[in-house]
Every structure is written in structure tokens, then in C-alpha cells.
């Protein structure tokens, strides 16, 4: 019914605009006298919705009505398209997140059947897979805080596969590190497993829990909203693209009572991306100091967690925790919007415990 009404109004406006232009076209013509006494051709001016209009009165009347009709018609075109499109916001968290099977999440290592960790460690660009050897024993560590999910390790080692898992946020940096110990053969391959990584170190919070707890926690702690100030301390802007996606109609983060603000004095949470460059260190500290207590600091992405591909060098200090105490680490390169929401939930829960 609404669509039919819009079509009727749209057609009526087009007929009205056409009639207005036609009426203006039929008005008496006005000729201008030239200095030599001759008369020039009638004044003409193109209009947006129809034929030429003549005379000052016709010009004003025809163009005014046509311009207004043009914008009103376009408004109804937009309204009609909106009604046809419907709601595009994801039903998450009432339904599982729609993550592509091609999306790369955490690498999964079969530690029990890992024959040799050296090939994967050799191709890792950030040192996320690190090895320590002593007395015919090897400690192989997977650090999700450094991992950029490039997949090179999975290409080099059949014991590793890439998954689409993105629920990786943690309140402790060492909870993102998984270490297995092996007895070595003479050729450097693994002879026997001495110790497997501790199971269940990552928080057992799924994306379904986000919808059940996030709004409740925010309302209890902050009165109905959570204000976030985002700071780019030196990122490549990959994380910023995903953060901006939170405000899109698809994810609509404001339905949870979460808002991004421009001033740190209005913020409850500081969301930091990128490795902290030396030129941004002071600005980051000042931003944190300007926030009222209690405040939260969330490190976003591999760069925010550990320095990522940039690491520590003459220009960067490394992860955010080298400058500020971090409450939650969100791994990924970059973490997708679901991973960001997962980390925000952990942060709000941490503040609840502190209060």
C-alpha cells in the first residue's frame, strides 16, 4: 500500500511539473530593444523538467516549480528504494555471525602430530611462531598477538590449517601464547611430545554471549551507553576500516548503546590501533590522561597487541602496552567487526569486576 501511494504521488508530481513548464512556455514573449532599434529573439532558459521557458515571470515560475518537483520526486525515489531494500542490519547476535568461509582467522596447529616446527617458523614474517632449543628439546610457541593471519605457515606445514575463528580477544597478553615442548631427534625433527599447550586459555565467550550480555553490562555500568574514543597511534588504517564498519547499517553498533565520540573527556573506552610510533607516544598518553575514571584501554590488531609487522624499531615502540596498561587485546590483521564486538564485551566485563 505504501509503495503504491509513493508511485501515485510521484506520478502526480511529474504531471504537475510538466504542466507548470508548459504554462510558462505559453506566456507572452518579451523582446528586448537593441541600440539600433531592432528587437532580439525571446529570452530562453533551460529548465530541469521540460521545455524552454520564456519571460521573466515564466522563468521564475517554471524553474521554481521544476526544481522543487525535481527534489521531491528524488526524495520519493529514495523512499521507494528503501522500502524495497528493507532492513539490511544483521540479525547477529540472535543468529550466528555471517563470516565468509574464505575469511582467515586464527591458525590451528596439530601440536600432537607436529613433526617439525622449523619450516613454519622460517616463513612467519612477524615471529608469531617462535622456537627455543636447548639440550635436545624444543619449545615451539604460537603467539596470536603477533600473528597477522597471512597463512604462510599453513602453506609450509601440513600440521597447520587456517580457520575463520575470530573470537580471540583476551584480557591477558600471555593468554594469546601457546607453547608445546618436544624431544628432538638427531636431525632436528620432533621425536616425542613432552608438553602440550594448556587447553581453554582463551576466554570461553562466544558471539552469542555478546548479545545476551553486552547491552545489560553497558546499561549497568554507564547508564545506557558506552562512549569510545579511537586513536590511531600509527596503523596502516586496516583496523580503522573494520572499526568504521561497526557504524555501518550492516552492524549498527549503536543498537547496543555504543557510540564513538570525538573528545576523550566524553569517553569511557580508549580504542588504540597500530604500533605506537614515537611521534604519537605523547599524544596517546595525553588522550588517556584526559579520560575520566574508570576508563578502559583496548589494543586492536596485531600491531596494537605486539607491534605486528612493524615490531620495535627506531620509529615505533611496539604494542600499546609499552605505553599504557591494556585491559583487552584483540588480535587480528585486521580484526573483523565481530572480533571487535567480542573484545568490547570482554572490556565491559572487566570494568564490571573492577567496580
C-alpha positions in Angstrom: 0.0 0.0 0.0 2.8 2.4 0.9 4.7 1.6 -2.3 1.5 2.2 -4.4 0.9 5.5 -2.6 4.5 6.6 -3.4 4.1 5.7 -7.0 0.8 7.7 -7.2 2.4 10.8 -5.6 5.5 10.5 -7.8 3.3 10.4 -11.0 1.2 13.3 -9.8 4.3 15.5 -9.2 5.7 14.7 -12.6 2.4 15.7 -14.3 2.3 18.9 -12.1 5.8 19.9 -13.1 5.2 19.3 -16.7 2.0 21.4 -16.7 3.8 24.2 -14.9 6.6 24.3 -17.5 4.0 24.2 -20.3 2.1 27.1 -18.8 5.2 29.1 -18.5 6.1 28.4 -22.1 2.7 29.7 -23.3 3.0 33.1 -21.5 3.5 36.2 -23.7 7.0 36.7 -25.0 9.1 39.7 -24.0 11.5 41.1 -26.6 14.4 43.4 -25.7 15.1 46.5 -27.7 18.6 46.8 -29.2 20.5 50.1 -29.5 19.9 50.1 -33.3 16.1 49.8 -32.7 15.8 46.2 -33.7 14.3 43.5 -31.4 16.2 40.4 -30.3 14.8 36.9 -30.0 12.7 35.9 -27.0 14.6 35.1 -23.7 15.0 31.5 -23.2 16.4 29.4 -20.3 16.6 25.7 -19.9 14.6 24.2 -17.2 15.2 21.0 -15.3 12.0 19.2 -16.1 10.7 20.3 -19.5 10.9 22.6 -22.5 12.3 26.1 -22.5 10.5 28.8 -20.6 10.1 32.4 -21.7 9.8 35.8 -20.0 11.0 36.7 -16.5 7.8 35.6 -14.9 7.8 32.3 -16.8 11.4 31.7 -15.9 10.9 32.3 -12.2 7.6 30.2 -12.1 8.7 27.3 -14.3 12.2 26.9 -12.7 10.9 27.2 -9.2 8.3 24.6 -9.6 10.5 22.4 -11.6 13.4 22.5 -9.1 11.1 21.8 -6.2 9.4 19.0 -8.1 12.8 17.5 -9.0 13.9 17.2 -5.4 10.6 15.9 -4.2 10.5 13.3 -6.9 14.0 12.2 -6.0 13.0 12.0 -2.3 10.2 9.6 -3.2 12.6 7.6 -5.4 14.9 7.2 -2.4 12.0 6.3 -0.2 10.7 3.8 -2.7 14.1 2.1 -3.0 14.5 2.0 0.8 11.1 0.2 1.2 12.1 -2.3 -1.5 15.5 -3.0 0.1 14.2 -3.5 3.6 16.3 -3.9 6.8 20.0 -4.8 6.0 21.2 -4.9 9.6 22.5 -8.3 10.5 20.4 -10.3 13.0 23.6 -11.0 15.0 23.8 -11.8 17.9 20.4 -13.6 17.7 21.8 -15.6 14.8 25.4 -16.8 14.2 27.7 -14.2 12.5 27.8 -14.3 8.8 31.6 -14.9 8.2 32.8 -16.0 4.9 34.4 -19.4 4.8 37.3 -17.7 2.9 38.0 -15.3 5.8 41.2 -16.0 7.7 41.1 -16.3 11.4 43.5 -18.0 13.8 45.8 -20.7 12.6 45.2 -24.1 14.2 48.2 -26.3 14.9 48.0 -30.0 15.5 50.6 -29.9 18.2 50.3 -33.6 19.0 51.3 -34.6 15.4 53.6 -31.7 14.6 56.7 -33.3 13.1 58.9 -30.3 12.6 58.3 -26.7 13.6 61.2 -25.2 11.7 59.6 -24.7 8.2 56.6 -22.7 9.6 58.8 -20.7 11.9 61.1 -19.8 9.0 58.4 -18.3 6.8 56.5 -16.4 9.6 57.0 -12.7 8.9 56.3 -11.5 12.4 57.8 -14.2 14.6 54.4 -15.4 15.7 55.8 -19.0 15.6 59.0 -18.9 17.7 61.4 -21.7 18.6 63.7 -22.2 21.6 66.1 -25.2 21.7 68.2 -26.5 24.5 69.5 -30.0 25.5 67.8 -31.8 22.6 64.5 -30.2 23.5 62.5 -27.6 21.6 59.8 -25.2 22.8 57.5 -24.1 19.9 55.3 -21.1 20.7 52.4 -19.7 18.7 51.7 -16.1 19.6 48.3 -14.9 18.3 49.2 -11.4 19.4 51.8 -11.3 16.7 50.0 -13.4 14.1 48.8 -11.5 11.0 46.8 -14.5 9.6 48.8 -14.5 6.4 48.6 -18.3 6.0 52.2 -18.8 5.0 52.7 -21.3 7.9 49.8 -23.4 6.6 51.3 -23.5 3.2 54.7 -24.6 4.6 53.4 -27.2 7.1 50.6 -29.7 6.7 50.1 -29.7 10.5 48.8 -26.2 10.4 45.5 -25.0 8.9 43.8 -21.6 8.8 40.4 -21.2 10.4 37.8 -18.4 10.3 37.7 -18.2 14.1 37.7 -14.6 15.3 36.7 -14.8 19.0 40.3 -14.3 20.1 40.2 -11.3 22.5 41.8 -11.7 25.8 42.3 -9.7 29.0 45.9 -11.1 29.4 48.7 -10.9 26.9 50.1 -14.3 27.8 46.8 -15.9 27.2 47.4 -15.4 23.5 50.6 -17.5 23.6 50.5 -21.4 23.2 53.7 -23.4 23.8 54.4 -27.1 23.2 57.6 -28.9 24.1 59.2 -31.7 22.2 62.1 -34.1 22.4 64.2 -33.9 19.3 65.8 -36.4 17.0 69.3 -36.0 15.8 68.1 -34.4 12.5 66.1 -31.8 14.4 62.6 -33.2 13.9 60.2 -34.0 16.8 60.7 -37.4 18.4 58.1 -37.1 21.2 55.8 -34.6 22.7 56.8 -33.6 26.2 54.1 -31.0 26.9 51.1 -29.7 25.0 49.7 -26.2 25.3 47.2 -25.7 28.1 43.7 -26.1 26.8 41.0 -23.4 27.3 43.3 -20.5 27.8 41.3 -18.2 25.6 38.1 -16.9 27.1 35.1 -19.2 26.5 32.9 -16.4 25.4 31.1 -16.9 22.1 29.5 -14.3 19.9 26.0 -15.5 21.1 27.0 -14.3 24.5 27.7 -10.8 23.2 24.0 -10.1 22.5 22.9 -11.5 25.9 25.4 -9.6 28.0 26.7 -6.5 26.2 23.7 -4.2 26.5 23.0 -5.4 30.0 26.6 -4.7 31.1 26.7 -1.3 29.4 23.5 -0.1 31.0 24.5 -1.3 34.4 27.9 0.4 34.3 27.4 3.5 32.1 23.6 4.2 32.4 22.6 3.2 28.8 25.7 3.9 26.7 29.4 3.3 26.2 31.4 6.0 24.7 34.6 5.1 22.8 37.4 7.3 21.7 39.5 5.7 18.9 43.2 6.7 18.5 45.4 5.7 15.5 48.8 5.5 17.0 50.5 4.5 13.7 48.4 1.9 11.9 48.1 1.2 8.2 44.3 2.0 8.5 43.3 -1.6 8.0 41.8 -1.7 11.6 40.1 1.7 11.0 38.2 0.3 8.0 36.8 -2.5 10.3 36.1 -0.1 13.1 34.2 2.2 10.6 32.2 -0.9 9.6 30.8 -1.1 13.1 28.9 2.1 12.4 27.5 0.9 9.1 23.9 -0.2 8.6 25.1 -3.8 8.5 26.5 -4.0 12.0 24.9 -0.8 13.6 26.9 -0.8 16.8 24.7 1.9 18.2 21.9 -0.5 18.7 24.0 -1.9 21.6 24.3 1.6 23.2 27.9 2.1 21.9 28.9 5.4 20.5 32.2 6.8 19.1 33.0 10.3 20.4 35.5 13.0 19.3 36.6 14.1 22.8 38.4 11.8 25.2 36.7 13.8 28.1 33.5 12.1 27.0 34.9 8.6 26.6 34.8 5.5 28.7 37.0 3.4 26.5 40.2 4.1 24.5 40.4 2.0 21.4 44.0 2.1 20.1 45.2 0.8 16.7 48.6 0.4 15.2 52.0 0.2 16.8 52.7 3.2 19.0 55.0 5.4 17.0 57.4 7.6 18.9 55.7 10.7 17.4 52.4 9.6 18.8 53.5 8.4 22.3 52.9 11.8 23.9 49.6 12.3 22.2 48.4 8.9 23.3 49.4 9.5 26.9 47.6 12.9 26.9 44.5 11.3 25.4 44.4 8.7 28.2 45.0 11.2 30.9 42.1 13.3 29.7 39.6 10.5 30.1 37.6 10.3 33.3 37.9 7.3 35.6 37.1 4.5 35.4 38.5 4.1 31.9 39.4 1.1 29.7 42.2 0.7 27.1 41.7 -1.8 24.3 44.6 -2.7 21.9 43.3 -3.5 18.4 45.0 -5.7 15.9 48.4 -7.5 15.8 50.1 -4.1 15.8 48.3 -2.9 18.8 48.9 -6.2 20.7 52.6 -6.6 19.9 53.8 -4.2 17.2 52.8 -6.7 14.5 54.7 -6.5 11.2 56.5 -3.3 12.4 57.7 -4.7 15.8 60.0 -2.4 17.8 62.5 -0.2 15.9 63.8 3.4 15.7 60.3 4.7 14.8 57.9 2.5 16.9 57.8 1.4 20.5 55.8 -1.7 19.8 52.4 -2.7 21.2 50.1 -0.4 23.2 51.1 -2.0 26.5 54.6 -0.4 26.1 52.9 3.0 26.8 49.6 2.3 28.6 48.2 -0.5 30.7 45.9 -2.5 28.4 42.7 -4.1 29.6 41.8 -6.2 26.5 43.8 -7.4 23.5 42.0 -8.0 20.2 44.3 -10.0 17.8 43.9 -10.0 14.0 45.2 -8.2 11.0 42.8 -6.6 10.9 40.1 -8.0 13.4 36.7 -8.1 11.8 33.7 -6.3 13.4 32.6 -9.4 15.2 36.0 -9.7 16.8 35.9 -6.1 17.8 32.5 -6.6 19.5 33.9 -9.6 21.3 36.7 -7.6 22.6 34.4 -4.7 23.7 32.3 -7.2 25.7 35.4 -8.5 27.5 36.4 -4.9 28.3 33.0 -4.1 29.8 33.0 -7.2 31.8 36.5 -6.4 33.1 35.3 -2.9 34.3 32.3 -4.5 36.0 34.7 -6.7 38.0 36.9 -3.7 38.9 33.9 -1.7 40.1 
